[in-house]
Structures are given as C-alpha cells and as structure tokens.
Amino acid sequence: MQKKQSFGHPAQKAFMELVRCGISGATPDESLFRPLSAEDWNSIYAMARRQTVCGICYDAYCRLPDSLLPPGSLLPRWVARVDAIETSGRAMSEAVAALVAMLRRKGLHPVVQKGLSVARFYPTPDLRECGDIDLWLPRNEMKQAIRLARTIDPDIHSHPDGSRSFIFRGFVVELHRRLINISRPLTARNLEQFAKRRSDSSIGNTTDAIPSPTPLLELLLINVHIMHHVFGTGIGLRHLCDYMCAAYALKGQYNPAEFEEACAILGISRWTALLNNFLIEYLHADAEMLPPARPRKGTTIAPATLMNIIDEGGNFGHHPLGADTAAGPAARGKFHTLSMFLKRSRFAASAAPAEAFWHFVRLLIGQIH
C-alpha cells in the first residue's frame, strides 16, 4: 500500500525535480538524489505510475550519473515500462495516421485532440504516455464518420456527451462533436466561431498526417480538459505538463489578448489563473511563457489546493492513494464522477462558477440517461 508523501519529503522533491526536468530538457539537481534510499526510489516510481509520467521522469534521470540511478531491482522494471510506452506511442501514431487517411478519403476533416497532438510539444514526444485516440469532426460530418466507424467496429458505443467510441487497431477511438467540451449551452459553438474568425477560418492544421487544432484552440482545449477532470474524478500531473509544454511551444503563435477574451467568454479566467500559479509554483514555469490570466474579480485559490486533488487520485482518479492498482470499473462510472464532483463542488464553484453549474447539470442528465 502506497503512503502519502509530504511535499517536503526527499522522494517527493526528487520526483517533482524529475518531472520538471523531463519536460524542460534540463539536468536534475544531483543534490536531491544523493540521500535517496531504495525505498525512496520505489516511492518515486509509484508516484510516476500514478501520475502517468514514467517516461517523462525516465528522460530526466537518464541525465544523472550512474551512481545516482535507481537501484538495480527497480531499473529494469522502469526501463520495461518506458519501452512499453514508446512501443504503444509508435503504434498509436501509425493507427492515427491510418485512420485520418481513411476518413479523408471519404471527404471528412478530422482533427486530433489531446494525446498525440500534445505529445509533439515534449522534448521527447515518444515518452509522453498516451491513452485513447480523440478525434473531432465538424457537425455535418459526424454521421458519415459514425457509419464508417461501424464498418471498422460494429460494437460502437454512445456516450452522454454525444461522442461515440469504437476500437481501431487495439486502441479506443472517441469521435467528438465538440472541439472544446464546454458545458454552458451555446458557449462552445460561440467560442469555436470566435477562434475561426481569428485564424483564417481554419480549425487547425488539417492537412498534416496528425492534424491538430490552431494554437489558441489547442491551449483552451487542454485547459478545459484539465478543469473538468479536476472538478470530477481527478487529473494526473501529466496533463499539467501537457499545458505547460504546449504553452511554451506555442508562445508567439496566438494573440494573448484573444486568449484572455476567450477565457472571459468561457468564464474560466479565475481557473486559468490558478492553473498558471500551479505551474509556476510546482513546475517552475516562467510566467511570461504562459497564456495570460487576469480574472476581474474573486479571491485567488492556493495552488496547493490543486496539488492536493492531483495527489489524491492520480491520473483521472484511477489511482487513489492507498491502492496498489487502478480503481475498478465501478469507481470509474457516472455515479462515481457525480459523487466526486459533489465532493469538490465548493472548489469548482470558486474556480469557474458558471461552468461548474452547467457541468453539474450535464452530469445529472448523464445519470438519467
């Protein structure tokens, strides 16, 4: 059973140093690793698994001298895990390229959300652990995309948010109706129209093998994705790394004033300020490299509040503290998501009141259906 580490514990400090250096390409501070015991390294590996940053941490500790590397019993397990991440990532890249090409031959215009679209921002993209394949298509193309999906996997599933999922080459593929999953009625469509008017009427780089959203939409998509999971089941540190890596990579490719305007439209300015403060405090981000966030009113939320949520449940809440393995299917159900939202409702209402309200309404509707 894993014990919670305080943030002053040597293992926790070393873990965060590995994460920071893994996404920046820097060399870790050796002084943080000299006092580590074999038990400390096992704790670091457990934290990396829970937060799905094994590859990121591996990229960093490979820059340490041999004398400071994990003990021999742990190192082969970690290397094997990283090899599995890289192998899966390459297979997913091939699957996405093939699926995108298939959809294009039918005259469709898919855009890759999250996952591989975000991995390109990392120093070593193959070490960013990916999950499902998420594709967005314009509303008028969704029916045709679903028909094509049924020829690949007849057992296609419908979800409360209107998305559909199926299996392609062993990966779960989700087809999304919304590029940015905003709960407030009409707001998501208004936002996409807002962004398209400011990006030559294009939703993204739709001619690439792995088409991605425009920089403005990419940042907002990652931002909102993190927010909704923080409000519900929880989120892993990997997704905070996604936002920081994307912010750094896309600096200068979007208008900061338009990003602020979009946050105001969505009612997430206060949440974005919290996200920025978290990245600055825990991942040592340069504030000048982050998208701007200047909430007009309301009290600020301590970044430690967000860190506690991240630490509590791990990636998507699947790795609660005190459990050695991911939570079972029941804990990942709709009722679990609703109960976790209720638990964090005060936090959600402080961070983004209007979006929290409508997100709760959608969860209730999901319970009915």
N, C-alpha and C positions, 0 to 999 in steps of 0.2 A: 504493500500500500504506500502510495506516494504521500509524503508530508509536505505541507505548505512551507515554502521558504520565505523568510522575511527579505525585503529588498536590500538589507544591509548584510545578508549572508554572503560569504565568498562565492558560493556556487551561483547565486542569483546575479551577483555583479559580473562574474565571468561569463555567464550565459548572455546577459544583455550586451556585453562587450563583443561577443561573437556575432550577435545579430547585427549590431551597429556596423561592425567591420565587414560583415558579409554583404551588406547592401551598399557599402561605400567603396569597397576595394582596399580599405586601409589595413595596416598591420596591427593586430591586437596588442594591447599593453601587456607585456610579459609579466609585469609585477603582479597582475591579477591572477595569474595561473600558477605561480610558484608554490603557493600554500595549499593547492588543491589536493585532496586525497582521492583515492579510488571511489569512495562513496560520493564525494562531491561530483566527480565526473559522471557517475551513474545518474545523479540528480539532474545534471545539465542535459544529459541525453534524454531523460524522461521529459524534461521541460521542452526540449526541442521537438520531441514527438508530439506532445500535447498541442503545441503551437504551430505544428507543421512547418518548422523552419530547419529541419535536419540538414538539408542541402546547403542552406544559407550559412549555418554555423560551420559546416564542414569546409566550405570555401574559405572561411576566416581562419579556422585553426590549422589549416594546411600551411599558413604563413608563420606559424610558431616553430621554434626549434624543436628537434626530435625529443629533447629531454623534457619538454612540457606537454607533449601529446598525451591523449588519453591512454590509460593502461592497456596492456596487450589483450586482455579479455574483452574489453569494450570496443577497441578499434576495429576489429573485423566485422562486428555487428553494425557499426556505424557506416563503414565502407559499403557493406552489402546493402544497407538501406539507401544510401546515396546512389548506388548503381541501379537499384530498382526505380528510384525517382527519375534518373536520367533515361533509363530504358522506356519507362512509361511516357515521359515527356516527348521523346522522339517518335514513339508510336502514335501519340495523340496529334503531334504536328502533321504526320503523314495522313492520319484519319481526317483531320480538319481540312487539309488541302484537298483531299479527295472528295469530301462531302461538299465543300464550297464549289469545287469544279462541277460536281453533279448538279447542284442547284442552279448554277449559272447556265449550264447547258439547257435548262428549262426556262431560261429567261428571268430568273429570280436574282435578287440582290441582297444576299445575306451579309451581316456584319457580326464579327466575333466579339462577344462581351467577356470582360474579365479574363481569367485563365491565360491562354496563350497571348492574347492581346496585351496583357500586363507584363508577362514574363519578359518580353523584349526590352523592358526598361531596366532589367537587372544586369549587373556586371557579367554574370554567367547565367544566361536565361535557362539553361537546362537544369539548373539546381533549384529553380522555383517549383515547388510541388503543386501540381495541378489536380483538379478534381473532375468535374463534369465539363462537357462542351456546351457552351451557351451561345446561341445564335439569335440575333434579332432580324426580323424581316418586316418590310412595310406591311401595313394592314391589308392592303389589297392583294398581297402575295401569300398571305398565311394559309388560305385554304388549299392553294396549289401545293405549297410546301408540305402540308399535312398529308395530302394524297400521296406525294412522293415518299414521305416517311413511312406510310403504311406498306409500300412495296418493299421497304427495307426490313421493317419490323411490324408485323400485323398487330402486335400487342402494345399499341401506342396508348399512353396514359394522359388523362386530362387533369389539370390542377386548378385550384380555386382562383388563382390569379389570371387564368386564361391561357397559360402556357401549356405546351404538350411535350412529352418526353418519350424517347424511344432509344433502342440500343443500336449502335453502329460500330462495328469492329471491336466490340467489347466495351465501348465507352457509352455512358449515359449522355444523350444529346437532349438539350432543352431548347425548344423553339419559343421565343418570347414575343409577345405582342407589343411590349413596351421596351424602348431602348433604356429608359431610366424608370425604375419601378417606384414611382411616386404614388402615394395613396390618396392624396387630395384630388377630388374629381376635377377633370379637365386640366389640371396643372401640368401634368406630364406632357400632354399634347401641346399646350401653350409653350412649354419650355423647349421642346424639340423645334417648334416653329421659330422660336426666338433664336435658337442656335443656328438653324439652317439659313436664316436671313443674314447671319453674320459669318457664314462660311461658304460663300459661293453656292448656296442652295444644295450643298452636299452633306450627307450624314456622316461621311467618313471616307477612308481610303479604300473604296470598294473594288479597286482593280488589283489589289495585292493578293497573293496566294492565301494569306490570312488577313482579310480585310478588317480594319479597326475603325472605331469612331474618331471624329475630329478631336483635337486636344481638349477643347472646352467640355465636350460631352464625355470624353474619357474620364476626366478628373471628377466631374459631377457624378458619373455612374459609379465609380469606385467609392466616392464619398457617401453616397446614399446607400449603397450596398452595405457598407460597414455600419452605418447608422441603424438600419432596420434590424440587422442581426444583433447589434448591441442592445437594442430595445427588447429583443426576444430571447432566443436561445443562447446568444453569446457569439463572440468572434475570436479568432485566433490572431496572434501577433503578426502572422504572415500578411494579413490583409492591411494592417497598418503600414507594413513595409511596402506593400503594393502602392499605397497612396504616396508615400514619400519618394519612392523610386520614380513614379510617374510624374510627380511634381518637379523633380529635378530634371528629368529627361525632356519634359515639355515646356520648361521655362523659356519664355520668349516666343512661344508658338501660339499663344492665345492672349486676348486682351484682359488684363487683370480687372479693369473696371466692369467689363461684361461678365466676368466670373462673379464679382460681387453682386451685380444686378440679378444674375440667375439665382444666387443664394437667397437674395431678398424675395424673389418670386416664389421660391420653394419654402421660404420660412425656415431656412436651416443655417442662418448666419451665426447664431449662437453655438450651434452644434459644430460648425466648421471652425470656429474659434477654439473650441475645446479640442478638436482633432489636431489643430496646429500646435496648441500648447502641449499636448501629449507628445507629439513628435519632437518638439524642441527639448522637453524635459527628459524623456526616456530614450530617444534615439539620437539626440544631439543634432537635430536638424538645424540648418541655417534658416532663420525666419524669412530672410529675403528671397529664399528659393521656393517658399510655399505660396500657394494661392492665397490672396488676401481674404481676411475675415474681420469685419468691423461691425459687430452687432450694435444696433442703435440703442438698445435698452436691455435690461435684465442683468441679473447677477451672473458672474462668471462661475464656472464649475471647475473644481480642482481636478487636474489630470489624474491624480491618484484614484479618483472615483472610477474613471475609465479603466485604469490599470487593474483595479480590483475585479471588474467584470471580465476582463480578458483572462486574468489569472484564475478566476473561479471555474470557468467551464471549458477553457481551451477552444480549439477550433470548432466553431458552430455549436459549442456547448456539448460536443460529443465526448469530451474527456474531462469529466468533473473530477475535482480533487478528491482523493481517497479511493479512486477506482483505477485499476491497473489496465483496463481496456476501455474501448469506446462504449458509450451507453447503448443499451439495447434499442430495438425498433420502437418500443412503446414510448421511450423517453424522447424520441425524435418526432412524435406525432403532433397533430394540430393542437390537441389539448395541452400538451407539454409547452408548446410555443406560447399559447394563450396564457398559461399559468405563469410562465417566466416573464411575459410582458407585464402582467399584473404586479409581479414582484418588483419590477423596475419602472413602474408607471410614474412614480414621482420624479425619477431621474429623466425619463423620456419627456415628461411634461416640462421640465426645466430646460432641456436641450433644444427641443423643437415642438412647441405645444400643438400647433395645428396639425402637423404631420403625425404626431403621436396619436392624436384623437382619431384621425381617419385611418391610421394603421390599425388601431384597436377595432374600429368598425369593420374593417376588412377581415380581421381575424375572427370576429364574431360571426360574420356571414359565412366564413370558411367552416366554422363549426356546424352551422346549419346544413351546409351542402356536403 
